[in-house]
Amino acid sequence: MADWEPPPPEDPEDPEELEELGDSGQPGPVVGALTELLGSVRVRTALAAAAAVALTLVLAGGGLVWAVHRSLIDGLVTTAGDTASEVAGLVSAGDGQVPQPLPTRPGVVVQVVDAGGHVVAASDGIARHRPVSADRPAPGTSSVIATRPLVPSDDSDLTVARTVRSTGGGTLTIYAITSVQGVEKSTHLLAVLMAGVVVILVVVAGAAGWVLAGRALQPVEAIRAEVADITARHLHRRVPEPGRRDEIGKLAVTMNETLARLETATDRQRQFVSDASHELRSPLAAILAQVEVARVHPESADWPPVADAVAVEGGRLSRIVDDLLLMARSDEGQLTPRRELVDVDELVLSEGRRLRAQRRVAVDLSAVGAGRVVGDADQLSRVVRNLADNAERHARSTVRFAVHRQDGW
């Protein structure tokens, strides 16, 4: 059995494709620049305006050139037809005799051919030995045909109008011949002029679209630049408002409202962090102080009271964490308070008894009167507890509670 050989490596990728994509497989600088350029709203607006004007002008110009060409051809056919009819009328009036010389009109020559195909008469400058065409319309009718150039100076076909009249000796076919060279030249010149006008107007439309789009997008660019320059430390800044009630004006107003909400949320976040740091510092410091003293002097440390103090401060930490979480939910708009009848005096008496049991300060509850409100019992209890804790922390000797009504509050 023959030795196995590995398959040949695959052909390398197309060099042109590699050049377009670059070594990393990403679009090259030229393709990237074109993509970025075509991605610009200003460029696309200018191209769209130019394309719309180009399409409109091409259709309108093409229709105009065709209409002018058709009109000129119809004029030639009419002139040639009138000439042929005039000759046919003279032949009929002359009992089949062809008038000499043949009547002509500017740009029209005439040839008369009998039923046998022989040239009976012809204008100067065209062939007299062969007929213009072998076509023979029915007697009394006429038609339009195109023939080869018969005049040496022409380089285009001729439009031929012919009319056949019955005579005493048979039929005669009258060919009225006119050149379309002038029509073709005029039409070609008109087409060239229209093409030039189309090019100029397309360029003007593209430039106008570029300028107008730039002016329309200038406020948007100002908004973008201002937003890009705003950082977390400069949320007080606002984007310029153009002062008009269009889409760009609404965009600026909406952007400023968004920045205002973002600034408020950032301020709340900073305040929240500050409050959390302040509230957590005191219980943590108390716990660390007691544990550190007990650790340094283990022989004289009374661990049950230390554990009780740590438990108290730990409970305080737990309440602070709950309060912070409540604040976070409130800032996010996720807090929905309940509405129920709450005896405020019972909440105050409960907190006063709690402080009195701790025996750190004297507690005076003599000014607590009856008071009932509609609210959330849990949140009102948290408010009273926070007030009581702050009072205990800062009081020198006594904390006095009071609940009373005044003007319905």
N, C-alpha and C positions, 0 to 999 in steps of 0.2 A: 504494500500500500504506500502511495506517495506521501512524503512528509507534508504535514499541514502547514500552510503559510497564512499569516494574518492578512486580513483584507487590507487593501491599500487605503491610506487616509483619504478622508473626504476632501473634495476640492475646496480650496479656500474660498471664502466669501468674495463676492464681487468687489473689486477695489473701489468702484464708484460708489457702491452702497456703503462700504467702510468709510469712504471720505465723507459721505453725507451724514452718517451716524456718529463718526468719531471712533477713537480707539476703545472707549468704554461702552459702546453700543448706544450711547445717547446721541440726540441730534447734534450735528456739528454747529460751529458758530454762525455759519451763514444761514442754515435752516432755522436755528434758534432765533436769530435776529429777524428773519422774515416772519416767523410765527408770532414773535412779540409785536412786530409792526402791524401785522394783520389783526392782531388781537386788540389793537387800540380802537376805542369807539370813534375817535376823531377820524382815523384812517378809513374805517368801515363806512362812516357817514359820508365822507368825501367820495369813496368809490361807489357807494350806492347812488349818490346824486349824479355822478358822472355816468354810471350805467343806465340810470333811468332816462337821463337826457339823451344819451347815445341811442338807446332803443327807440325813443320817441322820434328823434330826428331822422334816424335811418328809415323808419317806417314812413314818416311824413315825406322825407326827401325822395325815397324810392317811389312813393305814390305820385309825387309831383312830377318826377322825371318821366314816369310811365304815362301820366296824363298828358304832359306836353308832347311826348313822342307820338302818342295816339292821335292827339289833335292835329299835329303837323301832317301825319300820314293821311288822316281823313281829309285835310285840306288839299293835299296832292291828288288824292283819289277823286275828290269832287271836281277839281280843276280839269283833270284828265277826262273824267266822265262827261263834263260839260263840252269839252272839245270834241270828243267822239260823237256826242249827240248832235252837235252843230254840223259836223261833217255828214253824219247819217241823214240829217234833215235836208242838207243840200243835195245829197245823192238822190233821195226820194223825190225832191222837187224837180230834179233834172232828169227824170225818167231813167234813172240808173247811170247817168253820166257823172263821172267823178270830177269835181271842180278842180280847175288848175289856176293858180297854184292852190295847194291845200291850205285851209285856214289853220293857224296855230295860235298858241298863247305862250306867254313867257314860261320857259322851262318845259314845254310840252312839244313833242314831235309826233307826226301821224304817219301811219302806214296802212294802205288799203289792199286787201287780199281777196281774190275771187274764190269761188267755190272749189276750183281746182288747185288752190294753193299757190297761185301765181300772184306776184306783187303787181298790182295795177298802178299804184301811185305811192309815193313816199316823200316825206319832207327831206330837205337837204341835210346831210350829215348822218343818215342811217342807210342800212343795206337796202338795195333795190332788187337783188337777185334771190333773196330767201325771205320767207315770212318771219315775223318776230316769234310767233308761236304756232304750234299745230292745233291749239285749242280752238274750237268753233262753238260758240254758244248757239242756242236755238234761235231761229229768226225772230226778230222783235224783242230779243232779250239782251242783257248785258251782264258782264261779270268782271271780277278783278283778279289778275294773275301776276306773278312775279317772274321776270325773265332775266337772262344774262345781260350784262352791260352791252349796249349797242353803240354807245358813243365812246370813242377812244379815250377821252379825257376822264371818263368816269371809272371809278374802281369799286362800285357797289351795284347791287341789283337795281332794276327799274320796276316801278309799279306801273302796270298796264291796265287801262280800262278799255273795254271793247264793247261795241254795240253792233248788232246785225240787223239790217233792214232788207226786206224783200224788194226786188226790182223786177223789171220786165224780163231781164235776161237771166235771172237767178238771184243769188245772194252775194252780198259783199260783206266782208268783215273789216271793221275799222278799228285799228289799234292806236290808242292815244298813249304815248309813252312819256314818262317823266322820271327823272332820277331822284333817288332818295339819299344821295350823297350829302346834300346840304342838311337834310333832316338828321342824318346820323351824326354829322359833325356838330350840329347845334345841340343835339341830345347829349353827345359825349362831353361837350364843353359845359353844359348845364350840370351833368353828373359830377364832373371834376370840381366845379364851383361848389356844388352842394356838399361834396366830400370835404372840401376845405372848410366850409362853414360848420359842418358837423364836428370836425376836429377842434376848431376854435371854440365852439360853444361847449363841447365836452370838457375841454381844459378849463374854460371859465367856470362851468358848473362845478367841476371838481375843486377848483380853487375857492369858489364861493362856499361850497360845502365844508371845506377845510377851515376857512375863516369863521363861518357861522358856528360850526361845531366847537371850535376852540373858544369862541366867546361864550357859547352856551355852557360849556364844561368848565370854564374858568372858576366859577364858584365851587364846583365839585372838587377841582384840584386844590383850591384853597382849604376846603373842608378836610380833604385827605391829608394835606401837609400838616394842618394843625393837629389832627388826631394822631398822626404818626409822631409828632413832636411831644405829645402829652404823655407823661409817665405817671407812675403811681404817686409821685410827689407833687404833681402839678394838675391834680384833678379839678382844681378850682377854675382852670382855664376853660373857655368855651370857643366853639367854632364860629367863624363869622357868618352872620345871617344876611342874605342878599336883600332882604326887605320887600320881597314880593311873594305873593301867595300861589306860586306855581309849584311844580314837583320838587325843584331844587330848594325853594324856600321851605317847603314842608320837611324835606330831608334834613336841612340845617336845624330846624326847630326840634325834630325828633332826636337828632344827634345830641343836641344840648340837653334835652330832657333825659336822655340815657346817661350822659355824663353826670348830670345832677344826681340821678339815682345811684350811680356808681360811687360818686363822692360820698353820698349819705351812707351807703352800705360800708364803704371803707372806714369812714369815721366811726360807725357803730362797731365795726370789727376791732379797730384800735382801742375804743373805749372798753369793749368787752375784754380784750387782753389786759388792759390796764386794771380793770376792776378785778379780774381773776387773779392777777399777780398780787394786788393789794390784799384781797380777801384771804388768799391762801398763805400769805407770808406769816401772819400772826400765829395761827395754829401750828403750822410747821415749825416755826421758831420755838414755840412753847414745848412741843414734843421733843425736838432735838436738844433743847436746854436741859430738860429733866432727865432724858436718857443719858446725855453726856455727863451730867453731874453724878448720876448713879454709877456710870461706868468708871469714872475716875476714882470715886470713893466707894468701891463695892462693899467694904467692911462696915460702913455706916449707912448704907442705903437701905431704905425701907421699901422693898419692892411692891408690896400690895398697894400703898398709896401712889407709887409711881405708875403702876399699871392702871389704877383708877384714873389718874390724870391723863394718861395717854388715851384711855378709852373715851374720856370726855372730849379731848381735843380731836380724836378721830371721828367722833360723832359730829363735832362741829365742822370738820372737813367734809364729811358726807353731806351735811346740810348745805354747805357752800357749793359743793359740786352740783347738788340738785338745783340750787338757785341759778347757777351759771347755765346749766342745761335749760332751765326755764327761760332765762334771758335769751339764749340762742334761739329757742323755738319762737319766742315772742318777736324777735327781730326778723325771723324768716316768715312771719305771718301764719305760723302753724298752730298758734295758741288760740283755742276757742273756749273762753270762760263760760262756766255754768251760771245760771241765774236762779237763785233760790233764797229763801229767807234765812238770814244768818244772825245769831245773837252775838253781837260784837263784844258785849260785856263778858260773856262766857269765855271767849277767846282770850281777852285781856286777863281775866282772873286766872285762867289756866297758865298763862305765861308768867304771871306774877308769882304764883305758887311755885313754878319751876325755878325761878331765880331765887326765891326765898329758901328753897330746899338746898341750893348750892352754898348758901351762907357766905357769899363773898361781899355782898352789900345788903343794906337794909332795904326792905321793899314796903312801900306805902300804897295800899289799895283802897283807901278810904274815899277817894274821889271817883270811884268807878260806879256809874249809874247805868240804868237799863238803856239798851240801844239795839235796835234791830234794823238791818238794812237788807237790800236785795243784792246778792253778789255770789261770788265763788268762795265757798268756805275754805278750801285748801289754799287758795291764793291770799285770802285775807289773813289766814293763820300764818302764812309765811311772812307777810308784811309785819304783823304784830311781833313775830319772833325776831325778825331782823332788827326792828326798833328796840326790842328788849335787849338783845345782845349788844347792840351799839351803846345803849344806855349803861349797861353793866360794865362794858369795857372802859368807858370814859368817866363814869361817876366816881366821886371821891368817897361818898359814904352812903347815899340814899338814892334809890330809884323810885320815882312817884308816878303812878299810872292814874289817868283820868279819862272817863268817858262821859260825855254829856251832849245834849241836843241844843242846837242853836239855829233858829230860822229854818227848821225842817231838816237840818243836816246833823 
